[in-house]
Amino acid sequence: MNMATEKDIDSSSAALRSLAMLDVIVKADQPISMIEIARQMALPKPTVFRLLKTLENAGWVLRELSGKDYIAGNRLARFGVDVMMNNSVRTMRHAILAQIAKEIGETCNMTMLVGNEIMYVDRVETQWQLKIDLHPGTRVPLHCSASGKLLISQIPRSKRRTLLKNLVLDRYTDNTITDIDLLEAELDRIRASRMGIDNEEYLKGLVCIAVPVLDAGEKIVAALALQAPTARLTVIRAMEHAPKLRRAAEAMAATFAAP
């Protein structure tokens, strides 16, 4: 049996520390500083700086605009979504999604936040002929989708304002909210009600409502949404299905619980 070299041991140690560091960053409620990471990991600042630099160069972490704090990078976000789409629990989640779509009689989907967009992780289409093709993997904007507004409404207001200022608030329909102050007011309402609404804001003739899916720590990890053309369902009538969606979201939440 070959003995591990000192270089192998050092590489293994660095890899494990990097994984532990990503765990600290992901679990932080807000962007986290290098000093706080060093404190939580009980590591010297030069070591933490070196590991952060490596992770940043590889796209696993990003620096906030201030340049002082760190957040999960796009590569890490994509990795998390890939796990959600391919692990064995996906079958359970899809079954829940299929059941609620059948019960309501309209298309239902599960979405997650990836970078500055919302991505469809899973979707069950209605059997009606009139439907919109937004397959899993499709990405939609944050500011005009029910799931997007729901997920960013939970971000602390000061951080949320910074995010909104750096988003391109394109107008997709006459109902799209492109004014930051009006959008902030909308997000405050959504934060209080814990229900996102898209009233023909992304696609004309399409309405959507979304409710949160929580993990074991009561953090929103995904959104469960109902989507329908206005020819069949008004936004008011869609909101009447919110209790059913919330029950399905609770069942979905159990699949995110820690073992």
C-alpha positions as CSV (number, residue, x, y, z in Angstrom):
1,M,0.0,0.0,0.0
2,N,1.4,3.4,-1.0
3,M,1.9,5.8,1.9
4,A,0.3,9.3,1.4
5,T,2.8,12.0,0.8
6,E,3.0,15.2,2.8
7,K,1.7,17.0,-0.3
8,D,-1.3,14.7,-0.5
9,I,-2.1,15.3,3.1
10,D,-1.8,19.1,2.7
11,S,-4.1,19.0,-0.4
12,S,-6.6,16.9,1.5
13,S,-6.6,19.3,4.4
14,A,-7.0,22.3,2.2
15,A,-10.0,20.6,0.4
16,L,-11.7,19.8,3.6
17,R,-11.2,23.3,4.9
18,S,-12.6,24.7,1.7
19,L,-15.7,22.6,2.0
20,A,-16.1,23.7,5.7
21,M,-15.6,27.3,4.6
22,L,-18.4,27.0,1.9
23,D,-20.6,25.5,4.6
24,V,-20.0,28.6,6.8
25,I,-20.8,31.0,3.9
26,V,-23.9,29.2,2.8
27,K,-25.3,29.1,6.4
28,A,-24.7,32.8,7.0
29,D,-27.9,34.9,7.1
30,Q,-26.1,37.7,5.2
31,P,-22.8,38.3,3.4
32,I,-20.0,37.3,5.8
33,S,-16.6,38.9,6.3
34,M,-13.2,37.2,6.2
35,I,-12.7,38.0,9.9
36,E,-16.0,36.3,10.9
37,I,-15.1,33.3,8.7
38,A,-11.7,33.0,10.4
39,R,-13.4,33.3,13.9
40,Q,-16.0,30.6,13.2
41,M,-13.4,28.2,11.7
42,A,-10.7,29.0,14.3
43,L,-8.1,29.5,11.5
44,P,-5.4,32.2,10.9
45,K,-6.5,35.1,8.7
46,P,-3.7,34.4,6.1
47,T,-5.0,30.8,5.7
48,V,-8.6,32.0,5.3
49,F,-7.6,34.7,2.9
50,R,-5.7,32.1,0.7
51,L,-8.6,29.7,0.7
52,L,-11.2,32.4,-0.1
53,K,-9.0,33.6,-3.0
54,T,-8.9,30.1,-4.4
55,L,-12.6,29.7,-4.1
56,E,-13.3,33.1,-5.5
57,N,-11.1,32.5,-8.6
58,A,-12.9,29.2,-9.2
59,G,-16.4,30.9,-8.9
60,W,-17.5,29.1,-5.8
61,V,-17.7,32.4,-3.8
62,L,-18.2,36.0,-4.7
63,R,-17.4,39.3,-3.0
64,E,-20.1,41.8,-2.2
65,L,-19.9,45.2,-3.9
66,S,-18.1,46.5,-0.8
67,G,-15.3,44.0,-1.5
68,K,-15.2,43.0,2.2
69,D,-17.9,40.4,2.6
70,Y,-18.5,37.1,0.8
71,I,-21.5,35.3,-0.5
72,A,-22.1,32.0,-2.4
73,G,-20.9,32.2,-6.0
74,N,-22.9,31.2,-9.1
75,R,-20.9,28.0,-9.4
76,L,-21.9,26.9,-5.9
77,A,-25.6,27.9,-6.6
78,R,-25.6,25.8,-9.8
79,F,-24.1,22.9,-7.9
80,G,-26.8,23.1,-5.3
81,V,-29.5,23.1,-7.9
82,D,-27.9,20.2,-9.7
83,V,-28.0,18.2,-6.5
84,M,-31.7,19.1,-6.0
85,M,-32.5,18.0,-9.6
86,N,-30.6,14.7,-9.5
87,N,-30.6,13.3,-6.0
88,S,-32.9,10.4,-4.9
89,V,-35.3,12.8,-3.1
90,R,-36.3,14.4,-6.4
91,T,-38.8,11.5,-7.0
92,M,-40.6,12.4,-3.7
93,R,-40.7,16.1,-4.5
94,H,-42.0,15.4,-8.0
95,A,-44.8,13.2,-6.6
96,I,-45.9,16.0,-4.3
97,L,-45.8,18.4,-7.2
98,A,-47.8,16.1,-9.4
99,Q,-50.4,15.6,-6.7
100,I,-51.0,19.3,-6.1
101,A,-51.1,20.0,-9.9
102,K,-53.8,17.3,-10.3
103,E,-55.7,18.6,-7.3
104,I,-55.8,22.2,-8.5
105,G,-56.0,21.3,-12.2
106,E,-53.3,23.8,-13.3
107,T,-49.6,23.8,-13.9
108,C,-47.4,23.8,-10.7
109,N,-43.7,24.2,-10.4
110,M,-40.8,24.4,-7.9
111,T,-38.2,27.1,-8.3
112,M,-35.0,28.2,-6.6
113,L,-32.8,31.3,-6.6
114,V,-29.7,30.9,-8.8
115,G,-27.6,34.0,-8.8
116,N,-29.8,36.9,-9.9
117,E,-32.5,34.7,-11.5
118,I,-35.1,32.2,-10.7
119,M,-34.7,28.7,-12.1
120,Y,-37.5,26.1,-12.6
121,V,-36.2,23.0,-10.8
122,D,-39.3,20.9,-11.5
123,R,-42.6,21.3,-13.2
124,V,-45.8,19.4,-13.8
125,E,-47.9,20.7,-16.7
126,T,-51.7,20.9,-16.8
127,Q,-53.6,18.6,-19.2
128,W,-55.3,21.6,-20.7
129,Q,-54.3,22.4,-24.3
130,L,-53.7,26.1,-23.4
131,K,-50.4,26.2,-21.5
132,I,-47.0,27.9,-21.4
133,D,-43.8,26.0,-22.1
134,L,-41.4,26.8,-19.2
135,H,-39.5,23.6,-18.8
136,P,-37.2,22.7,-15.9
137,G,-33.9,24.6,-16.3
138,T,-35.7,27.7,-17.6
139,R,-34.6,30.9,-15.9
140,V,-36.9,34.0,-15.4
141,P,-36.2,37.4,-13.9
142,L,-36.6,38.1,-10.2
143,H,-38.5,41.4,-10.3
144,C,-41.5,40.2,-12.3
145,S,-42.0,36.5,-11.3
146,A,-44.1,35.4,-8.3
147,S,-41.3,33.1,-7.0
148,G,-38.6,35.7,-7.6
149,K,-40.4,38.4,-5.7
150,L,-41.3,35.9,-2.9
151,L,-37.6,34.8,-2.5
152,I,-36.0,38.3,-2.5
153,S,-38.7,39.7,-0.3
154,Q,-37.1,37.8,2.6
155,I,-33.7,39.5,2.2
156,P,-33.1,42.2,4.8
157,R,-34.3,45.5,3.4
158,S,-30.8,47.2,3.2
159,K,-29.3,44.3,1.4
160,R,-32.4,44.0,-0.8
161,R,-32.1,47.6,-1.9
162,T,-28.5,47.0,-3.0
163,L,-29.6,43.9,-5.0
164,L,-32.5,45.8,-6.7
165,K,-30.2,48.7,-7.7
166,N,-28.0,46.2,-9.5
167,L,-30.8,44.4,-11.3
168,V,-31.9,45.3,-14.8
169,L,-35.6,46.0,-14.3
170,D,-36.7,45.3,-17.8
171,R,-40.4,45.8,-18.7
172,Y,-42.0,42.7,-20.1
173,T,-45.7,43.7,-20.0
174,D,-47.7,46.8,-19.0
175,N,-47.9,45.4,-15.5
176,T,-44.2,44.9,-14.9
177,I,-43.0,46.9,-11.9
178,T,-39.8,48.8,-13.0
179,D,-39.7,51.5,-10.3
180,I,-37.5,50.5,-7.4
181,D,-39.7,52.3,-4.8
182,L,-42.9,50.7,-6.0
183,L,-41.1,47.3,-6.2
184,E,-39.9,47.7,-2.6
185,A,-43.4,48.4,-1.5
186,E,-44.6,45.3,-3.3
187,L,-41.9,43.2,-1.7
188,D,-42.8,44.5,1.8
189,R,-46.4,43.3,1.2
190,I,-45.1,39.9,-0.1
191,R,-42.8,39.6,2.9
192,A,-45.8,40.1,5.3
193,S,-48.2,37.7,3.4
194,R,-45.5,35.1,2.5
195,M,-47.1,34.8,-0.9
196,G,-45.7,36.0,-4.2
197,I,-48.0,37.2,-7.0
198,D,-47.3,37.7,-10.7
199,N,-50.3,39.4,-12.2
200,E,-49.4,39.3,-15.9
201,E,-46.0,40.9,-15.1
202,Y,-43.7,38.5,-16.9
203,L,-46.0,37.2,-19.7
204,K,-49.2,38.8,-20.8
205,G,-52.1,36.5,-20.2
206,L,-50.3,34.5,-17.5
207,V,-50.9,34.7,-13.7
208,C,-48.9,33.0,-11.0
209,I,-48.9,32.7,-7.2
210,A,-46.0,31.3,-5.1
211,V,-45.6,30.1,-1.5
212,P,-42.4,29.3,0.4
213,V,-40.8,25.9,0.9
214,L,-38.8,26.0,4.2
215,D,-35.9,23.9,5.4
216,A,-35.5,22.5,8.9
217,G,-34.1,25.9,10.1
218,E,-37.2,27.7,8.8
219,K,-35.3,29.3,5.9
220,I,-36.9,29.6,2.5
221,V,-35.0,27.2,0.2
222,A,-37.5,27.1,-2.7
223,A,-40.9,28.3,-3.9
224,L,-43.9,26.3,-4.9
225,A,-46.0,28.0,-7.5
226,L,-49.3,27.7,-9.4
227,Q,-49.4,29.1,-12.9
228,A,-52.3,29.5,-15.3
229,P,-53.5,31.6,-18.3
230,T,-56.0,34.3,-17.5
231,A,-58.4,32.7,-19.9
232,R,-58.9,30.0,-17.2
233,L,-58.0,31.6,-14.0
234,T,-57.8,35.2,-12.6
235,V,-55.2,36.1,-10.1
236,I,-57.9,36.4,-7.4
237,R,-59.2,32.9,-8.1
238,A,-55.6,31.7,-8.2
239,M,-55.1,33.1,-4.7
240,E,-58.0,30.9,-3.4
241,H,-55.7,27.9,-4.0
242,A,-53.1,29.3,-1.6
243,P,-54.1,27.0,1.3
244,K,-53.6,23.9,-0.9
245,L,-50.3,25.1,-2.1
246,R,-49.1,25.8,1.5
247,R,-50.1,22.2,2.5
248,A,-48.1,20.9,-0.5
249,A,-45.2,23.2,0.5
250,E,-45.2,21.7,4.0
251,A,-44.9,18.2,2.5
252,M,-42.2,19.4,0.2
253,A,-40.3,21.0,3.2
254,A,-40.0,17.6,4.8
255,T,-37.8,16.5,1.9
256,F,-35.3,19.3,2.8
257,A,-35.1,18.4,6.4
258,A,-31.8,17.3,7.8
259,P,-31.5,13.5,8.3
